Amino acid sequence: MKKELSSEQHEELLGILKGRFEKNMDRHKGMQWPNVQARLEAHPAKLWSLNEMERTGGEPDIIEHDQSTGEYVFYDCSAESPKARRSLCYDRAALEARKEFKPENNAIDMANAMGITLLTEEQYRKLQQFGKFDTKTSSWVKTPDSIRKLGGAVFCDRRYDTVFLYHNGAESYYAARGFRGLLKV
């Protein structure tokens, strides 16, 4: 698969990201779009991953800026778990363990193919400081190895104005559960 954007896709994506950036300045106080765009232009492969985040319904936007590396960190900021990333088991082992009714994919492999990583619980909670996300859906988050070794996986959502962390069998999947990711540029 070709992991680069056409010039038209490149310009369209930059326009979408700039519009979202300007509309949601509370997510990235003190940051300036020209600096972000320069960083994006310097890393065209990352634009492909951002486009995948956008294409699958993630609505990526900047939540963090690492001063030491200069990296901008884009999180999926869609109100609900990205639509084209739902009905997935947690990882490949979970998918292969299912005897019937296997979903088409799993969250870890899909994130890797997109060039992004799943949010950790801490990152998920950080995102929730900027709005009310997953009030009707839930999102797989990076599961600690100690839990995964026992067959489980964890996910988060927001209910009753509170962010909850839950567990489930890693092979489970639901139409209302997807995953949120991040990309460092």
C-alpha positions as CSV (number, residue, x, y, z in Angstrom):
1,M,0.0,0.0,0.0
2,K,1.3,3.4,-1.0
3,K,1.7,5.5,2.2
4,E,1.9,9.0,0.7
5,L,-0.8,11.5,-0.2
6,S,-1.4,13.1,-3.6
7,S,-0.8,16.9,-3.6
8,E,-4.6,17.4,-3.6
9,Q,-5.0,15.1,-0.5
10,H,-2.1,16.8,1.1
11,E,-3.7,20.3,0.7
12,E,-7.2,19.1,1.7
13,L,-5.9,17.4,4.9
14,L,-3.8,20.5,5.9
15,G,-7.0,22.6,5.4
16,I,-9.0,20.3,7.6
17,L,-6.3,20.2,10.3
18,K,-5.9,23.9,10.3
19,G,-9.6,24.5,10.5
20,R,-9.9,22.1,13.5
21,F,-6.8,23.6,15.1
22,E,-8.2,27.2,14.9
23,K,-11.7,26.1,16.1
24,N,-10.3,24.3,19.2
25,M,-7.6,26.6,20.5
26,D,-8.4,25.5,24.1
27,R,-6.7,22.1,23.2
28,H,-3.4,23.7,22.4
29,K,-3.0,27.1,24.0
30,G,0.1,29.1,23.0
31,M,0.7,27.0,19.9
32,Q,0.8,28.6,16.4
33,W,-0.5,26.9,13.2
34,P,2.5,28.0,11.0
35,N,4.9,26.1,13.4
36,V,2.6,23.0,13.2
37,Q,2.4,23.2,9.5
38,A,6.1,23.5,9.1
39,R,6.6,20.4,11.3
40,L,4.0,18.5,9.2
41,E,5.6,19.6,5.9
42,A,9.0,18.3,7.3
43,H,7.4,14.8,8.0
44,P,5.2,13.9,5.0
45,A,4.9,10.2,6.0
46,K,3.1,11.4,9.2
47,L,0.6,13.2,7.0
48,W,-0.4,9.8,5.6
49,S,-1.1,8.5,9.1
50,L,-3.0,11.7,10.0
51,N,-5.1,11.2,6.9
52,E,-5.9,7.6,8.0
53,M,-7.0,9.0,11.4
54,E,-9.2,11.5,9.6
55,R,-10.5,8.9,7.0
56,T,-11.6,6.5,9.7
57,G,-13.5,9.2,11.7
58,G,-10.9,10.2,14.3
59,E,-10.9,13.9,13.8
60,P,-7.2,14.3,14.9
61,D,-6.1,17.5,16.7
62,I,-3.1,18.5,18.8
63,I,-3.4,17.9,22.5
64,E,0.3,18.0,23.5
65,H,3.6,19.7,22.4
66,D,6.8,18.1,23.6
67,Q,9.1,21.0,24.1
68,S,12.2,18.8,24.3
69,T,11.7,17.1,21.0
70,G,9.5,19.7,19.3
71,E,6.9,17.0,18.5
72,Y,3.2,17.8,18.3
73,V,1.0,15.0,19.6
74,F,-2.3,14.5,17.7
75,Y,-5.1,12.6,19.4
76,D,-8.3,11.3,18.0
77,C,-10.8,14.0,19.1
78,S,-14.0,12.8,17.5
79,A,-17.0,13.0,20.0
80,E,-17.5,9.2,19.9
81,S,-15.1,6.4,19.2
82,P,-14.1,6.6,15.5
83,K,-16.8,5.0,13.4
84,A,-14.6,3.1,11.0
85,R,-12.6,1.6,13.9
86,R,-15.4,-0.2,15.8
87,S,-16.4,-3.8,16.2
88,L,-12.7,-4.9,16.7
89,C,-11.2,-7.3,19.2
90,Y,-8.2,-6.0,21.1
91,D,-5.3,-7.7,19.3
92,R,-4.4,-10.5,16.8
93,A,-4.1,-13.2,19.5
94,A,-7.7,-12.4,20.6
95,L,-8.9,-12.4,17.0
96,E,-7.3,-15.8,16.4
97,A,-8.8,-17.2,19.6
98,R,-12.4,-16.5,18.5
99,K,-14.0,-19.7,17.1
100,E,-16.9,-18.0,15.4
101,F,-18.2,-14.6,14.5
102,K,-14.8,-13.2,14.0
103,P,-14.6,-9.4,13.4
104,E,-12.8,-8.1,10.4
105,N,-9.8,-6.8,12.3
106,N,-8.3,-6.0,15.7
107,A,-7.4,-2.6,17.3
108,I,-3.7,-3.2,17.7
109,D,-3.1,-4.4,14.1
110,M,-5.3,-1.6,12.7
111,A,-3.5,1.1,14.7
112,N,-0.1,-0.3,13.6
113,A,-1.2,-0.3,9.9
114,M,-2.2,3.3,10.3
115,G,1.1,4.2,11.9
116,I,-0.5,5.3,15.2
117,T,-0.6,4.0,18.8
118,L,-3.6,3.3,21.1
119,L,-4.0,5.8,23.9
120,T,-3.0,4.7,27.3
121,E,-5.5,5.2,30.2
122,E,-3.5,8.3,31.2
123,Q,-3.7,9.8,27.7
124,Y,-7.4,9.0,27.5
125,R,-8.0,10.8,30.7
126,K,-5.9,13.8,29.5
127,L,-8.1,13.9,26.3
128,Q,-11.2,14.0,28.5
129,Q,-10.0,17.3,30.0
130,F,-10.8,19.0,26.7
131,G,-14.4,17.8,26.2
132,K,-16.8,15.0,26.8
133,F,-15.7,12.1,24.6
134,D,-17.3,8.6,24.3
135,T,-20.5,9.4,26.1
136,K,-22.3,6.8,23.9
137,T,-19.4,4.6,22.8
138,S,-16.2,3.2,24.4
139,S,-12.6,2.9,23.3
140,W,-10.0,0.2,23.8
141,V,-6.9,1.6,25.5
142,K,-3.4,0.2,25.7
143,T,-3.7,-2.8,28.1
144,P,-1.0,-3.6,30.6
145,D,0.9,-6.8,29.8
146,S,-0.1,-8.3,33.2
147,I,-3.8,-8.0,32.3
148,R,-3.3,-9.1,28.7
149,K,-1.4,-12.3,29.7
150,L,-4.5,-13.4,31.6
151,G,-6.8,-12.9,28.6
152,G,-8.2,-9.5,29.4
153,A,-8.0,-6.1,27.8
154,V,-9.2,-2.6,29.1
155,F,-11.3,0.1,27.6
156,C,-12.6,3.5,28.7
157,D,-15.7,5.6,28.3
158,R,-17.4,8.6,29.9
159,R,-20.6,8.2,31.7
160,Y,-22.3,10.2,34.5
161,D,-19.7,13.0,33.8
162,T,-17.0,10.5,34.9
163,V,-14.3,8.6,33.0
164,F,-14.4,4.9,33.7
165,L,-11.8,2.2,33.0
166,Y,-13.3,-1.3,32.5
167,H,-12.1,-4.8,31.5
168,N,-13.4,-7.3,29.1
169,G,-12.1,-10.5,27.4
170,A,-9.7,-9.3,24.7
171,E,-11.6,-11.3,22.1
172,S,-14.8,-9.4,22.7
173,Y,-16.0,-6.8,20.3
174,Y,-19.0,-4.5,20.2
175,A,-20.5,-2.1,17.6
176,A,-20.1,0.7,20.0
177,R,-16.5,0.0,21.0
178,G,-13.5,1.2,18.9
179,F,-10.2,2.7,19.7
180,R,-8.6,6.1,19.9
181,G,-5.0,6.7,18.9
182,L,-2.3,9.2,18.8
183,L,0.5,10.3,16.5
184,K,3.6,12.2,17.3
185,V,4.8,14.6,14.6
